[in-house]
Amino acid sequence: MKERESILTVLREPFVAGTDEDLSPIMHHLWKLEGGAIYFCRSGWAHVTIDLKDHEIIENTQIVLLPGTIIRINGSSSDFTASFFGFPQDMFREACLRFEPFFFQFLKEHPCYTLSEENTEAINGLIRATTAIYKDRENRFRNQIAKNHLQSFMLDIYDKCYRYFDRREIEGGSRQDEIFKHFAALVHENCISQREVNFYASKLCISTKYLTGICRSVTGYSAKKIIDDFAILEIKVLLQSTGLTIQEIADRLGFPDQSYLGRYFKRHEGMSPKEYQSKYSM
């Protein structure tokens, strides 16, 4: 189990690569990635939730999980098999210096897409090469080669996104869309400590009323609900996947005390943090 946790949460090696077949040890549990990962489904199916959105994974689906992604595997077929490449945040940052920020926000919103059979040759070649260098423990340039492979992966993903999606969808169309993308990126980055709409409106140099109007127009939800949904998700991860006490979680997330955290959590989830922890922690 410790080994499986390391792939999804804390990398205990400079990078990892290989094949996953049995997802049962990590099923029905929230995980937050410290680094990132690229998965490619070879057979079967899986149902996953990535940052609050549900996705169906089938054969030839590529999944790009950026650092900090929260994932939950809800179910999979008995014949599910996927190749993976897991990498630390530093390697990701160095490999992706030249990519535009909007590309990563697009990947955050669209982490999965299914390739046609004729477009799988590149990713299959990269997976074979990365798995080979992972196994070659004596190679003195092993980490540098892995970083080069990651850059190649990201360039291929960039190419495929522009083939499978409309340019306006990737780069942003209207001013409202651009503002919402910036807002979503800020929420992902700051929701642990900043849960008020005025913080984000100030960062975007717009009024809280205008920001809420944009959020309702794009998603149907208020800005406050979007912030709270991601904050609650972060709390759930800490309740499920760490040994922290509720007071320690309150301290980490900037709540005045555990009673305040308890009221906030219960208002959104209908149960106390302790009840949630008892029900879902491993």
VMD Tcl script that draws the C-alpha trace (Angstrom):
set ca {
  {0.00 0.00 0.00}
  {2.83 2.42 0.80}
  {4.25 1.91 -2.67}
  {0.88 2.66 -4.30}
  {0.43 5.79 -2.21}
  {3.79 7.10 -3.42}
  {2.62 7.11 -7.05}
  {-0.39 9.29 -6.31}
  {0.70 11.43 -3.39}
  {4.31 11.66 -2.22}
  {7.02 10.67 -4.68}
  {9.76 8.82 -2.82}
  {11.90 8.63 -5.97}
  {12.96 11.33 -8.46}
  {10.26 9.93 -10.80}
  {8.29 6.73 -11.38}
  {7.03 4.93 -14.48}
  {5.35 1.61 -15.17}
  {1.94 -0.04 -15.44}
  {-1.00 -0.08 -13.04}
  {-3.46 -2.96 -13.15}
  {-5.11 -3.22 -9.73}
  {-6.68 0.01 -8.43}
  {-8.55 -1.61 -5.53}
  {-6.10 -0.51 -2.77}
  {-6.69 3.17 -3.61}
  {-10.35 2.99 -4.64}
  {-13.00 5.32 -3.15}
  {-10.47 7.58 -1.45}
  {-9.40 11.17 -2.06}
  {-5.74 11.73 -2.94}
  {-3.88 14.99 -3.54}
  {-0.85 14.75 -5.79}
  {2.32 16.37 -4.54}
  {3.83 16.08 -8.01}
  {2.08 15.34 -11.30}
  {1.34 12.27 -13.41}
  {0.45 11.24 -16.93}
  {-1.68 8.11 -17.34}
  {-2.61 6.27 -20.52}
  {-5.39 3.67 -20.40}
  {-4.47 0.50 -22.29}
  {-7.56 -1.59 -21.61}
  {-10.79 -1.61 -19.64}
  {-12.47 1.39 -18.06}
  {-12.39 3.46 -14.89}
  {-14.57 6.17 -13.42}
  {-12.62 8.95 -11.70}
  {-13.33 12.31 -10.11}
  {-10.64 14.92 -10.78}
  {-10.93 18.25 -8.94}
  {-14.71 17.84 -8.47}
  {-15.41 16.76 -12.08}
  {-16.34 13.19 -13.08}
  {-14.60 11.49 -16.01}
  {-15.01 8.14 -17.77}
  {-11.67 6.57 -18.70}
  {-11.66 4.11 -21.58}
  {-9.01 2.53 -23.80}
  {-6.63 5.13 -25.32}
  {-7.69 7.85 -22.87}
  {-4.81 10.05 -21.77}
  {-5.04 11.65 -18.32}
  {-2.85 14.62 -17.38}
  {-2.76 15.25 -13.63}
  {-0.98 18.50 -12.80}
  {0.77 18.99 -9.45}
  {-1.78 19.63 -6.71}
  {-4.60 17.73 -8.45}
  {-7.12 15.99 -6.18}
  {-8.33 12.66 -7.55}
  {-10.74 9.94 -6.45}
  {-11.09 6.60 -8.26}
  {-14.73 5.54 -8.03}
  {-14.62 2.23 -9.89}
  {-12.87 0.25 -12.62}
  {-13.29 -2.88 -14.72}
  {-11.45 -6.07 -13.89}
  {-9.35 -5.73 -17.06}
  {-8.29 -2.12 -16.43}
  {-4.63 -1.43 -17.28}
  {-2.87 1.93 -17.53}
  {0.71 3.05 -18.09}
  {1.91 5.97 -15.98}
  {4.71 8.49 -15.54}
  {4.82 10.27 -12.18}
  {7.09 13.27 -11.66}
  {7.87 15.83 -8.93}
  {6.81 19.47 -9.10}
  {10.37 20.72 -9.65}
  {10.85 18.49 -12.70}
  {7.48 19.64 -14.08}
  {8.36 23.30 -13.56}
  {11.73 22.96 -15.31}
  {10.33 20.95 -18.22}
  {7.46 23.37 -18.85}
  {9.11 26.79 -18.60}
  {8.20 27.82 -22.16}
  {4.51 26.87 -22.12}
  {1.90 29.60 -21.79}
  {-0.07 29.72 -18.48}
  {-3.42 29.40 -20.30}
  {-2.37 25.93 -21.51}
  {-2.07 24.62 -17.96}
  {-5.37 26.17 -16.94}
  {-6.93 24.38 -19.93}
  {-5.37 21.07 -18.80}
  {-6.71 21.69 -15.29}
  {-10.21 21.99 -16.74}
  {-9.76 19.22 -19.37}
  {-7.43 16.58 -17.85}
  {-8.74 13.68 -19.97}
  {-9.17 13.08 -23.67}
  {-9.33 9.92 -25.76}
  {-6.94 9.49 -28.68}
  {-7.81 7.83 -31.96}
  {-5.84 4.62 -32.53}
  {-3.67 6.22 -35.24}
  {-2.59 8.98 -32.84}
  {-1.28 6.71 -30.06}
  {2.14 5.96 -31.54}
  {3.89 8.96 -29.97}
  {2.62 8.40 -26.44}
  {3.34 4.67 -26.64}
  {6.92 5.40 -27.68}
  {7.38 7.95 -24.88}
  {5.95 5.55 -22.29}
  {8.29 2.75 -23.41}
  {11.30 5.10 -23.29}
  {10.38 6.54 -19.87}
  {9.75 3.10 -18.36}
  {13.09 1.89 -19.73}
  {15.03 4.78 -18.18}
  {13.15 4.32 -14.89}
  {14.37 0.72 -14.76}
  {17.95 1.69 -15.72}
  {19.11 2.59 -12.21}
  {22.79 2.74 -13.22}
  {22.32 5.49 -15.81}
  {24.10 8.59 -14.49}
  {21.88 10.90 -16.62}
  {18.66 9.13 -15.62}
  {16.89 12.14 -14.08}
  {17.88 14.51 -16.89}
  {16.62 12.04 -19.49}
  {13.34 11.69 -17.58}
  {12.96 15.50 -17.57}
  {13.57 15.54 -21.33}
  {10.92 12.83 -21.74}
  {8.48 14.91 -19.67}
  {9.06 17.89 -21.95}
  {8.41 15.63 -24.94}
  {5.21 14.36 -23.30}
  {4.01 17.93 -22.74}
  {4.84 18.98 -26.30}
  {2.87 15.99 -27.61}
  {-0.03 16.83 -25.27}
  {0.09 20.46 -26.48}
  {-0.12 19.24 -30.08}
  {-2.99 16.85 -29.33}
  {-4.98 19.53 -27.48}
  {-4.86 21.78 -30.53}
  {-5.96 18.86 -32.70}
  {-8.84 17.74 -30.46}
  {-10.09 21.10 -29.13}
  {-10.95 24.49 -30.60}
  {-8.22 27.13 -30.24}
  {-10.64 29.55 -28.55}
  {-11.48 26.87 -25.98}
  {-7.78 26.46 -25.14}
  {-6.69 30.09 -25.22}
  {-9.92 31.68 -24.03}
  {-12.51 33.52 -26.05}
  {-14.48 36.35 -24.48}
  {-13.24 38.60 -21.68}
  {-15.63 36.80 -19.32}
  {-14.04 33.45 -20.18}
  {-10.56 34.86 -19.58}
  {-11.53 36.35 -16.22}
  {-13.15 33.08 -15.14}
  {-10.04 31.09 -16.11}
  {-7.88 33.45 -14.02}
  {-10.36 33.17 -11.14}
  {-10.32 29.35 -11.30}
  {-6.51 29.32 -11.27}
  {-6.47 31.65 -8.24}
  {-8.96 29.44 -6.41}
  {-6.87 26.32 -7.02}
  {-3.83 28.17 -5.69}
  {-5.35 30.00 -2.72}
  {-8.57 28.33 -1.52}
  {-6.77 26.67 1.40}
  {-6.26 30.03 3.09}
  {-8.52 32.47 1.21}
  {-12.23 31.72 1.22}
  {-13.78 35.16 0.65}
  {-14.88 36.47 -2.76}
  {-13.38 39.93 -2.17}
  {-9.84 38.46 -2.09}
  {-10.26 37.07 -5.62}
  {-12.10 40.12 -6.94}
  {-9.28 42.31 -5.67}
  {-6.66 40.10 -7.36}
  {-8.61 40.37 -10.63}
  {-9.19 44.13 -10.21}
  {-12.97 43.77 -10.53}
  {-15.92 44.08 -8.13}
  {-17.28 41.11 -6.19}
  {-20.64 41.62 -7.90}
  {-19.06 41.46 -11.37}
  {-17.04 38.34 -10.45}
  {-20.13 36.57 -9.12}
  {-22.03 37.52 -12.29}
  {-19.27 36.02 -14.45}
  {-19.22 32.80 -12.40}
  {-22.98 32.43 -12.67}
  {-22.84 33.10 -16.41}
  {-20.06 30.54 -17.05}
  {-20.94 27.79 -14.53}
  {-24.36 28.55 -13.06}
  {-22.81 28.84 -9.58}
  {-21.78 31.81 -7.46}
  {-18.12 32.67 -6.89}
  {-18.54 31.87 -3.19}
  {-19.89 28.38 -3.92}
  {-16.95 27.62 -6.24}
  {-14.48 28.77 -3.58}
  {-16.23 26.79 -0.84}
  {-16.46 23.62 -2.95}
  {-12.70 23.57 -3.48}
  {-11.97 24.52 0.14}
  {-14.18 21.66 1.36}
  {-12.40 19.29 -1.03}
  {-9.04 20.28 0.48}
  {-10.43 19.70 4.00}
  {-11.72 16.26 2.97}
  {-8.28 15.28 1.66}
  {-6.66 16.26 4.97}
  {-9.34 14.42 6.97}
  {-9.01 11.24 4.88}
  {-5.37 11.02 3.93}
  {-3.31 12.49 6.76}
  {-2.83 11.79 10.44}
  {-3.52 15.42 11.34}
  {-5.92 16.23 14.15}
  {-8.88 18.50 13.42}
  {-7.16 21.31 15.34}
  {-4.02 20.85 13.23}
  {-6.13 20.97 10.07}
  {-7.82 24.15 11.32}
  {-4.39 25.70 11.95}
  {-3.07 24.67 8.53}
  {-6.09 26.12 6.72}
  {-6.20 29.38 8.66}
  {-9.41 28.80 10.65}
  {-9.52 30.59 14.04}
  {-10.10 27.27 15.84}
  {-11.46 23.77 15.28}
  {-14.99 24.84 16.29}
  {-15.05 27.36 13.43}
  {-13.77 24.69 11.04}
  {-16.44 22.30 12.35}
  {-19.26 24.76 11.74}
  {-17.95 25.61 8.25}
  {-17.63 21.95 7.29}
  {-21.00 20.90 8.72}
  {-22.78 23.76 6.96}
  {-21.59 22.37 3.61}
  {-21.49 18.63 4.25}
  {-24.21 18.02 6.83}
  {-21.81 16.25 9.19}
  {-18.94 17.23 11.45}
  {-15.28 16.77 10.43}
  {-14.97 14.04 13.06}
  {-17.98 12.18 11.66}
  {-16.57 12.48 8.13}
  {-13.15 11.29 9.30}
  {-14.66 8.26 11.04}
  {-16.69 7.38 7.97}
  {-14.08 7.82 5.24}
  {-10.53 7.72 6.62}
  {-8.46 4.60 5.93}
}
mol new
graphics top color blue
foreach p $ca { graphics top sphere $p radius 0.5 }
foreach p [lrange $ca 0 end-1] q [lrange $ca 1 end] { graphics top cylinder $p $q radius 0.2 }
display resetview
